[in-house]
Structure formats: structure tokens, C-alpha cells
Amino acid sequence: IDVFHHIIPHVLSIPLIPIGLLFSLSQRSDVGIINAAITAGAVFIFLYLLALSYMLIRKQEGLGGGDIWLLTGLATFFGALNIPFVLLVAALLGIIWFVLFVRNMEMEFAFGNFIALAAVFWALVGDLLMSKIWFGQW
């Protein structure tokens, strides 16, 4: 939806938060409920302040509310150790796309697609990459 309409409906992103919090209570989750809740709160506050700062400085939206809610919801699944890497991968993918295909600083840019791609990427290979990063065994 974001790629075509530049919007991530709240009805799709906000429910990720309670779903992720419930999932964090399950045996399948590596993220506990406290980690999930604190990480979600921290991610929301950080991204909201980042978006607000950009709006005050540039007088235009730089990070939409849908992006903020999507990353907040994903934070409940990924936790404090992984969500920074999801955000980093999303930013790198967005930068690469921007440099290769957009190049117009005034053009609206849908970031939600890269958030989703980064989340899938990190869900598939994040554990492997984290073990390589922390333990240095390439």
C-alpha cells in the first residue's frame, strides 16, 4: 500500500503492537514481554521525536506516522537487540533505492516498503548475522 499510496493504514500497523506483546509471552519468542514493551515504547518515542524534529526544521513530513507505528509494532517482535539492525537495514535499502532510482530531494519517498523488506530479511538471517557480529566467527 505504501509504495502506491504513500500511506500505511493504522488499522494494519497498530495491531502489530498487541499481537507482538502477546507473542512475546509465548515459548516461541526470544523477546520477553518486558523487553518487547520497553523497546516498543523507546522506538515510538525516538521515531516520534525524530519525525517532529524534521518537521520543525524542514517544515515538511520526513517520517510518516504509519512508518512510526509499523516500526513500533515490529519492535515488539524483534526486541531491543534486533530492532536497531532492522532500522539500519531499512535505511540502507532506502538509501540505495533513492540513489539509484529517485535522486530528487523534493520527491515523496515511501519508506514502509523498506521497513517490511528489512524485517523479513532480519527475521530470516538476523540470528546468523548477530552471532557473526557478536562472536566474530565468519
CNS distance restraints for C-alpha pairs under 8 A (distance, minus, plus):
assign (resid   1 and name CA) (resid   5 and name CA) 5.82 0.50 0.50
assign (resid   1 and name CA) (resid   6 and name CA) 7.03 0.50 0.50
assign (resid   1 and name CA) (resid   7 and name CA) 6.53 0.50 0.50
assign (resid   1 and name CA) (resid   8 and name CA) 6.52 0.50 0.50
assign (resid   2 and name CA) (resid   6 and name CA) 4.28 0.50 0.50
assign (resid   2 and name CA) (resid   7 and name CA) 4.74 0.50 0.50
assign (resid   2 and name CA) (resid   8 and name CA) 5.54 0.50 0.50
assign (resid   2 and name CA) (resid 110 and name CA) 5.87 0.50 0.50
assign (resid   2 and name CA) (resid 111 and name CA) 7.67 0.50 0.50
assign (resid   2 and name CA) (resid 112 and name CA) 6.01 0.50 0.50
assign (resid   2 and name CA) (resid 113 and name CA) 6.59 0.50 0.50
assign (resid   3 and name CA) (resid 110 and name CA) 5.70 0.50 0.50
assign (resid   3 and name CA) (resid 112 and name CA) 7.72 0.50 0.50
assign (resid   3 and name CA) (resid 113 and name CA) 6.56 0.50 0.50
assign (resid   6 and name CA) (resid 108 and name CA) 7.95 0.50 0.50
assign (resid   6 and name CA) (resid 109 and name CA) 7.63 0.50 0.50
assign (resid   6 and name CA) (resid 110 and name CA) 5.54 0.50 0.50
assign (resid   7 and name CA) (resid  64 and name CA) 7.94 0.50 0.50
assign (resid   7 and name CA) (resid  66 and name CA) 6.57 0.50 0.50
assign (resid   7 and name CA) (resid 110 and name CA) 7.94 0.50 0.50
assign (resid   8 and name CA) (resid  12 and name CA) 7.21 0.50 0.50
assign (resid   8 and name CA) (resid  13 and name CA) 7.06 0.50 0.50
assign (resid   8 and name CA) (resid  66 and name CA) 4.68 0.50 0.50
assign (resid   8 and name CA) (resid  67 and name CA) 6.97 0.50 0.50
assign (resid   8 and name CA) (resid  70 and name CA) 8.00 0.50 0.50
assign (resid   8 and name CA) (resid 112 and name CA) 7.17 0.50 0.50
assign (resid   9 and name CA) (resid  13 and name CA) 6.58 0.50 0.50
assign (resid   9 and name CA) (resid  66 and name CA) 6.42 0.50 0.50
assign (resid  10 and name CA) (resid  14 and name CA) 5.41 0.50 0.50
assign (resid  10 and name CA) (resid  66 and name CA) 6.28 0.50 0.50
assign (resid  10 and name CA) (resid  69 and name CA) 7.35 0.50 0.50
assign (resid  11 and name CA) (resid  15 and name CA) 6.71 0.50 0.50
assign (resid  12 and name CA) (resid  16 and name CA) 7.44 0.50 0.50
assign (resid  13 and name CA) (resid  17 and name CA) 7.82 0.50 0.50
assign (resid  13 and name CA) (resid  66 and name CA) 6.82 0.50 0.50
assign (resid  13 and name CA) (resid  69 and name CA) 5.71 0.50 0.50
assign (resid  13 and name CA) (resid  70 and name CA) 4.89 0.50 0.50
assign (resid  13 and name CA) (resid  73 and name CA) 6.65 0.50 0.50
assign (resid  14 and name CA) (resid  18 and name CA) 7.96 0.50 0.50
assign (resid  14 and name CA) (resid  69 and name CA) 5.82 0.50 0.50
assign (resid  14 and name CA) (resid  70 and name CA) 6.98 0.50 0.50
assign (resid  14 and name CA) (resid  73 and name CA) 6.53 0.50 0.50
assign (resid  15 and name CA) (resid  19 and name CA) 6.26 0.50 0.50
assign (resid  15 and name CA) (resid  73 and name CA) 7.51 0.50 0.50
assign (resid  16 and name CA) (resid  20 and name CA) 5.71 0.50 0.50
assign (resid  16 and name CA) (resid  70 and name CA) 7.49 0.50 0.50
assign (resid  16 and name CA) (resid  73 and name CA) 4.61 0.50 0.50
assign (resid  16 and name CA) (resid  74 and name CA) 6.94 0.50 0.50
assign (resid  16 and name CA) (resid  76 and name CA) 7.95 0.50 0.50
assign (resid  17 and name CA) (resid  21 and name CA) 6.13 0.50 0.50
assign (resid  17 and name CA) (resid  40 and name CA) 7.80 0.50 0.50
assign (resid  17 and name CA) (resid  72 and name CA) 6.92 0.50 0.50
assign (resid  17 and name CA) (resid  73 and name CA) 4.30 0.50 0.50
assign (resid  17 and name CA) (resid  74 and name CA) 7.48 0.50 0.50
assign (resid  17 and name CA) (resid  76 and name CA) 6.25 0.50 0.50
assign (resid  18 and name CA) (resid  22 and name CA) 6.07 0.50 0.50
assign (resid  19 and name CA) (resid  23 and name CA) 6.07 0.50 0.50
assign (resid  20 and name CA) (resid  24 and name CA) 6.06 0.50 0.50
assign (resid  20 and name CA) (resid  36 and name CA) 7.60 0.50 0.50
assign (resid  20 and name CA) (resid  73 and name CA) 6.69 0.50 0.50
assign (resid  20 and name CA) (resid  74 and name CA) 7.39 0.50 0.50
assign (resid  20 and name CA) (resid  76 and name CA) 4.84 0.50 0.50
assign (resid  20 and name CA) (resid  77 and name CA) 5.16 0.50 0.50
assign (resid  21 and name CA) (resid  25 and name CA) 6.85 0.50 0.50
assign (resid  21 and name CA) (resid  33 and name CA) 6.04 0.50 0.50
assign (resid  21 and name CA) (resid  36 and name CA) 6.30 0.50 0.50
assign (resid  21 and name CA) (resid  37 and name CA) 6.89 0.50 0.50
assign (resid  21 and name CA) (resid  76 and name CA) 5.82 0.50 0.50
assign (resid  21 and name CA) (resid  77 and name CA) 7.52 0.50 0.50
assign (resid  22 and name CA) (resid  26 and name CA) 7.12 0.50 0.50
assign (resid  22 and name CA) (resid  33 and name CA) 7.82 0.50 0.50
assign (resid  23 and name CA) (resid  28 and name CA) 7.74 0.50 0.50
assign (resid  23 and name CA) (resid  29 and name CA) 6.48 0.50 0.50
assign (resid  23 and name CA) (resid  77 and name CA) 7.37 0.50 0.50
assign (resid  24 and name CA) (resid  28 and name CA) 7.95 0.50 0.50
assign (resid  24 and name CA) (resid  29 and name CA) 5.26 0.50 0.50
assign (resid  24 and name CA) (resid  30 and name CA) 7.36 0.50 0.50
assign (resid  24 and name CA) (resid  31 and name CA) 5.51 0.50 0.50
assign (resid  24 and name CA) (resid  32 and name CA) 5.12 0.50 0.50
assign (resid  24 and name CA) (resid  33 and name CA) 5.15 0.50 0.50
assign (resid  24 and name CA) (resid  36 and name CA) 6.74 0.50 0.50
assign (resid  24 and name CA) (resid  76 and name CA) 7.27 0.50 0.50
assign (resid  24 and name CA) (resid  77 and name CA) 6.87 0.50 0.50
assign (resid  25 and name CA) (resid  29 and name CA) 7.12 0.50 0.50
assign (resid  25 and name CA) (resid  32 and name CA) 6.34 0.50 0.50
assign (resid  25 and name CA) (resid  33 and name CA) 5.87 0.50 0.50
assign (resid  29 and name CA) (resid  77 and name CA) 7.77 0.50 0.50
assign (resid  31 and name CA) (resid  35 and name CA) 6.15 0.50 0.50
assign (resid  31 and name CA) (resid  36 and name CA) 6.19 0.50 0.50
assign (resid  31 and name CA) (resid  76 and name CA) 7.79 0.50 0.50
assign (resid  31 and name CA) (resid  77 and name CA) 6.90 0.50 0.50
assign (resid  31 and name CA) (resid  78 and name CA) 6.86 0.50 0.50
assign (resid  31 and name CA) (resid  79 and name CA) 5.66 0.50 0.50
assign (resid  32 and name CA) (resid  36 and name CA) 6.07 0.50 0.50
assign (resid  33 and name CA) (resid  37 and name CA) 6.02 0.50 0.50
assign (resid  34 and name CA) (resid  38 and name CA) 6.02 0.50 0.50
assign (resid  35 and name CA) (resid  39 and name CA) 5.84 0.50 0.50
assign (resid  35 and name CA) (resid  76 and name CA) 7.85 0.50 0.50
assign (resid  35 and name CA) (resid  79 and name CA) 5.97 0.50 0.50
assign (resid  35 and name CA) (resid  80 and name CA) 6.63 0.50 0.50
assign (resid  36 and name CA) (resid  40 and name CA) 6.01 0.50 0.50
assign (resid  36 and name CA) (resid  75 and name CA) 6.56 0.50 0.50
assign (resid  36 and name CA) (resid  76 and name CA) 4.26 0.50 0.50
assign (resid  36 and name CA) (resid  77 and name CA) 6.79 0.50 0.50
assign (resid  36 and name CA) (resid  78 and name CA) 7.66 0.50 0.50
assign (resid  36 and name CA) (resid  79 and name CA) 5.29 0.50 0.50
assign (resid  36 and name CA) (resid  80 and name CA) 7.47 0.50 0.50
assign (resid  37 and name CA) (resid  41 and name CA) 6.23 0.50 0.50
assign (resid  37 and name CA) (resid  76 and name CA) 6.45 0.50 0.50
assign (resid  38 and name CA) (resid  42 and name CA) 6.08 0.50 0.50
assign (resid  39 and name CA) (resid  43 and name CA) 5.96 0.50 0.50
assign (resid  39 and name CA) (resid  75 and name CA) 5.99 0.50 0.50
assign (resid  39 and name CA) (resid  76 and name CA) 6.78 0.50 0.50
assign (resid  39 and name CA) (resid  79 and name CA) 5.92 0.50 0.50
assign (resid  39 and name CA) (resid  80 and name CA) 5.37 0.50 0.50
assign (resid  40 and name CA) (resid  44 and name CA) 6.08 0.50 0.50
assign (resid  40 and name CA) (resid  72 and name CA) 4.95 0.50 0.50
assign (resid  40 and name CA) (resid  73 and name CA) 6.80 0.50 0.50
assign (resid  40 and name CA) (resid  74 and name CA) 7.99 0.50 0.50
assign (resid  40 and name CA) (resid  75 and name CA) 5.13 0.50 0.50
assign (resid  40 and name CA) (resid  76 and name CA) 5.66 0.50 0.50
assign (resid  40 and name CA) (resid  79 and name CA) 7.90 0.50 0.50
assign (resid  41 and name CA) (resid  45 and name CA) 6.17 0.50 0.50
assign (resid  41 and name CA) (resid  72 and name CA) 7.37 0.50 0.50
assign (resid  42 and name CA) (resid  46 and name CA) 5.98 0.50 0.50
assign (resid  43 and name CA) (resid  47 and name CA) 5.99 0.50 0.50
assign (resid  43 and name CA) (resid  71 and name CA) 7.27 0.50 0.50
assign (resid  43 and name CA) (resid  72 and name CA) 5.75 0.50 0.50
assign (resid  43 and name CA) (resid  75 and name CA) 7.08 0.50 0.50
assign (resid  44 and name CA) (resid  48 and name CA) 5.85 0.50 0.50
assign (resid  44 and name CA) (resid  68 and name CA) 6.33 0.50 0.50
assign (resid  44 and name CA) (resid  69 and name CA) 7.19 0.50 0.50
assign (resid  44 and name CA) (resid  71 and name CA) 7.76 0.50 0.50
assign (resid  44 and name CA) (resid  72 and name CA) 5.52 0.50 0.50
assign (resid  45 and name CA) (resid  49 and name CA) 6.05 0.50 0.50
assign (resid  46 and name CA) (resid  50 and name CA) 6.11 0.50 0.50
assign (resid  47 and name CA) (resid  51 and name CA) 6.02 0.50 0.50
assign (resid  47 and name CA) (resid  68 and name CA) 6.05 0.50 0.50
assign (resid  48 and name CA) (resid  52 and name CA) 6.02 0.50 0.50
assign (resid  48 and name CA) (resid  68 and name CA) 6.85 0.50 0.50
assign (resid  49 and name CA) (resid  53 and name CA) 5.95 0.50 0.50
assign (resid  50 and name CA) (resid  54 and name CA) 6.23 0.50 0.50
assign (resid  51 and name CA) (resid  55 and name CA) 6.14 0.50 0.50
assign (resid  51 and name CA) (resid  61 and name CA) 7.13 0.50 0.50
assign (resid  51 and name CA) (resid  62 and name CA) 6.12 0.50 0.50
assign (resid  51 and name CA) (resid  63 and name CA) 5.28 0.50 0.50
assign (resid  51 and name CA) (resid  64 and name CA) 7.41 0.50 0.50
assign (resid  52 and name CA) (resid  56 and name CA) 6.17 0.50 0.50
assign (resid  53 and name CA) (resid  57 and name CA) 6.13 0.50 0.50
assign (resid  54 and name CA) (resid  58 and name CA) 5.72 0.50 0.50
assign (resid  54 and name CA) (resid  59 and name CA) 7.42 0.50 0.50
assign (resid  54 and name CA) (resid  60 and name CA) 7.39 0.50 0.50
assign (resid  54 and name CA) (resid  61 and name CA) 7.03 0.50 0.50
assign (resid  54 and name CA) (resid  62 and name CA) 6.11 0.50 0.50
assign (resid  55 and name CA) (resid  59 and name CA) 4.85 0.50 0.50
assign (resid  55 and name CA) (resid  60 and name CA) 5.07 0.50 0.50
assign (resid  55 and name CA) (resid  61 and name CA) 5.36 0.50 0.50
assign (resid  55 and name CA) (resid  62 and name CA) 6.70 0.50 0.50
assign (resid  56 and name CA) (resid  60 and name CA) 7.81 0.50 0.50
assign (resid  63 and name CA) (resid  67 and name CA) 6.58 0.50 0.50
assign (resid  63 and name CA) (resid  68 and name CA) 7.35 0.50 0.50
assign (resid  63 and name CA) (resid 111 and name CA) 8.00 0.50 0.50
assign (resid  64 and name CA) (resid  68 and name CA) 6.56 0.50 0.50
assign (resid  65 and name CA) (resid  69 and name CA) 6.18 0.50 0.50
assign (resid  66 and name CA) (resid  70 and name CA) 5.95 0.50 0.50
assign (resid  66 and name CA) (resid 112 and name CA) 7.72 0.50 0.50
assign (resid  67 and name CA) (resid  71 and name CA) 6.15 0.50 0.50
assign (resid  67 and name CA) (resid 111 and name CA) 7.00 0.50 0.50
assign (resid  67 and name CA) (resid 112 and name CA) 5.70 0.50 0.50
assign (resid  67 and name CA) (resid 115 and name CA) 7.87 0.50 0.50
assign (resid  68 and name CA) (resid  72 and name CA) 6.08 0.50 0.50
assign (resid  69 and name CA) (resid  73 and name CA) 6.06 0.50 0.50
assign (resid  70 and name CA) (resid  74 and name CA) 6.18 0.50 0.50
assign (resid  70 and name CA) (resid 112 and name CA) 7.73 0.50 0.50
assign (resid  71 and name CA) (resid  75 and name CA) 6.01 0.50 0.50
assign (resid  71 and name CA) (resid  87 and name CA) 7.93 0.50 0.50
assign (resid  71 and name CA) (resid 115 and name CA) 7.38 0.50 0.50
assign (resid  72 and name CA) (resid  76 and name CA) 6.91 0.50 0.50
assign (resid  73 and name CA) (resid  77 and name CA) 7.26 0.50 0.50
assign (resid  74 and name CA) (resid  78 and name CA) 6.19 0.50 0.50
assign (resid  74 and name CA) (resid  83 and name CA) 7.48 0.50 0.50
assign (resid  74 and name CA) (resid 119 and name CA) 7.61 0.50 0.50
assign (resid  75 and name CA) (resid  79 and name CA) 5.29 0.50 0.50
assign (resid  75 and name CA) (resid  80 and name CA) 7.24 0.50 0.50
assign (resid  75 and name CA) (resid  83 and name CA) 5.65 0.50 0.50
assign (resid  78 and name CA) (resid  82 and name CA) 5.32 0.50 0.50
assign (resid  78 and name CA) (resid  83 and name CA) 5.51 0.50 0.50
assign (resid  79 and name CA) (resid  83 and name CA) 5.96 0.50 0.50
assign (resid  80 and name CA) (resid  84 and name CA) 7.31 0.50 0.50
assign (resid  81 and name CA) (resid  85 and name CA) 7.93 0.50 0.50
assign (resid  82 and name CA) (resid  86 and name CA) 6.45 0.50 0.50
assign (resid  82 and name CA) (resid 126 and name CA) 7.61 0.50 0.50
assign (resid  83 and name CA) (resid  87 and name CA) 6.19 0.50 0.50
assign (resid  84 and name CA) (resid  88 and name CA) 6.07 0.50 0.50
assign (resid  85 and name CA) (resid  89 and name CA) 6.01 0.50 0.50
assign (resid  85 and name CA) (resid 122 and name CA) 7.76 0.50 0.50
assign (resid  86 and name CA) (resid  90 and name CA) 6.11 0.50 0.50
assign (resid  86 and name CA) (resid 115 and name CA) 7.29 0.50 0.50
assign (resid  86 and name CA) (resid 118 and name CA) 5.47 0.50 0.50
assign (resid  86 and name CA) (resid 119 and name CA) 5.76 0.50 0.50
assign (resid  86 and name CA) (resid 122 and name CA) 6.28 0.50 0.50
assign (resid  87 and name CA) (resid  91 and name CA) 6.07 0.50 0.50
assign (resid  87 and name CA) (resid 115 and name CA) 6.94 0.50 0.50
assign (resid  87 and name CA) (resid 118 and name CA) 7.39 0.50 0.50
assign (resid  88 and name CA) (resid  92 and name CA) 6.13 0.50 0.50
assign (resid  89 and name CA) (resid  93 and name CA) 6.09 0.50 0.50
assign (resid  89 and name CA) (resid 118 and name CA) 5.49 0.50 0.50
assign (resid  90 and name CA) (resid  94 and name CA) 6.08 0.50 0.50
assign (resid  90 and name CA) (resid 111 and name CA) 7.87 0.50 0.50
assign (resid  90 and name CA) (resid 114 and name CA) 4.83 0.50 0.50
assign (resid  90 and name CA) (resid 115 and name CA) 4.90 0.50 0.50
assign (resid  90 and name CA) (resid 116 and name CA) 7.88 0.50 0.50
assign (resid  90 and name CA) (resid 117 and name CA) 7.16 0.50 0.50
assign (resid  90 and name CA) (resid 118 and name CA) 5.03 0.50 0.50
assign (resid  91 and name CA) (resid  95 and name CA) 6.06 0.50 0.50
assign (resid  91 and name CA) (resid 114 and name CA) 7.37 0.50 0.50
assign (resid  91 and name CA) (resid 115 and name CA) 7.96 0.50 0.50
assign (resid  92 and name CA) (resid  96 and name CA) 6.14 0.50 0.50
assign (resid  93 and name CA) (resid  97 and name CA) 6.16 0.50 0.50
assign (resid  93 and name CA) (resid 114 and name CA) 6.15 0.50 0.50
assign (resid  93 and name CA) (resid 118 and name CA) 7.89 0.50 0.50
assign (resid  94 and name CA) (resid  98 and name CA) 5.98 0.50 0.50
assign (resid  94 and name CA) (resid 111 and name CA) 6.73 0.50 0.50
assign (resid  94 and name CA) (resid 114 and name CA) 6.06 0.50 0.50
assign (resid  95 and name CA) (resid  99 and name CA) 6.07 0.50 0.50
assign (resid  96 and name CA) (resid 100 and name CA) 6.10 0.50 0.50
assign (resid  97 and name CA) (resid 101 and name CA) 5.70 0.50 0.50
assign (resid  97 and name CA) (resid 102 and name CA) 7.03 0.50 0.50
assign (resid  98 and name CA) (resid 102 and name CA) 4.69 0.50 0.50
assign (resid  98 and name CA) (resid 103 and name CA) 5.77 0.50 0.50
assign (resid  99 and name CA) (resid 103 and name CA) 5.51 0.50 0.50
assign (resid 102 and name CA) (resid 107 and name CA) 7.66 0.50 0.50
assign (resid 111 and name CA) (resid 115 and name CA) 6.46 0.50 0.50
assign (resid 112 and name CA) (resid 116 and name CA) 6.20 0.50 0.50
assign (resid 113 and name CA) (resid 117 and name CA) 6.22 0.50 0.50
assign (resid 114 and name CA) (resid 118 and name CA) 5.91 0.50 0.50
assign (resid 115 and name CA) (resid 119 and name CA) 6.11 0.50 0.50
assign (resid 116 and name CA) (resid 120 and name CA) 6.31 0.50 0.50
assign (resid 117 and name CA) (resid 121 and name CA) 6.06 0.50 0.50
assign (resid 118 and name CA) (resid 122 and name CA) 5.95 0.50 0.50
assign (resid 119 and name CA) (resid 123 and name CA) 5.97 0.50 0.50
assign (resid 120 and name CA) (resid 124 and name CA) 6.24 0.50 0.50
assign (resid 121 and name CA) (resid 125 and name CA) 6.18 0.50 0.50
assign (resid 121 and name CA) (resid 126 and name CA) 7.26 0.50 0.50
assign (resid 122 and name CA) (resid 126 and name CA) 4.25 0.50 0.50
assign (resid 122 and name CA) (resid 127 and name CA) 7.79 0.50 0.50
assign (resid 123 and name CA) (resid 127 and name CA) 7.80 0.50 0.50
assign (resid 125 and name CA) (resid 129 and name CA) 6.22 0.50 0.50
assign (resid 126 and name CA) (resid 130 and name CA) 5.89 0.50 0.50
assign (resid 127 and name CA) (resid 131 and name CA) 6.22 0.50 0.50
assign (resid 128 and name CA) (resid 132 and name CA) 6.38 0.50 0.50
assign (resid 129 and name CA) (resid 133 and name CA) 6.04 0.50 0.50
assign (resid 130 and name CA) (resid 134 and name CA) 5.96 0.50 0.50
assign (resid 131 and name CA) (resid 135 and name CA) 5.55 0.50 0.50
assign (resid 131 and name CA) (resid 136 and name CA) 7.29 0.50 0.50
assign (resid 131 and name CA) (resid 137 and name CA) 7.57 0.50 0.50
assign (resid 132 and name CA) (resid 136 and name CA) 4.81 0.50 0.50
assign (resid 132 and name CA) (resid 137 and name CA) 5.20 0.50 0.50
assign (resid 132 and name CA) (resid 138 and name CA) 5.95 0.50 0.50
assign (resid 133 and name CA) (resid 137 and name CA) 7.86 0.50 0.50
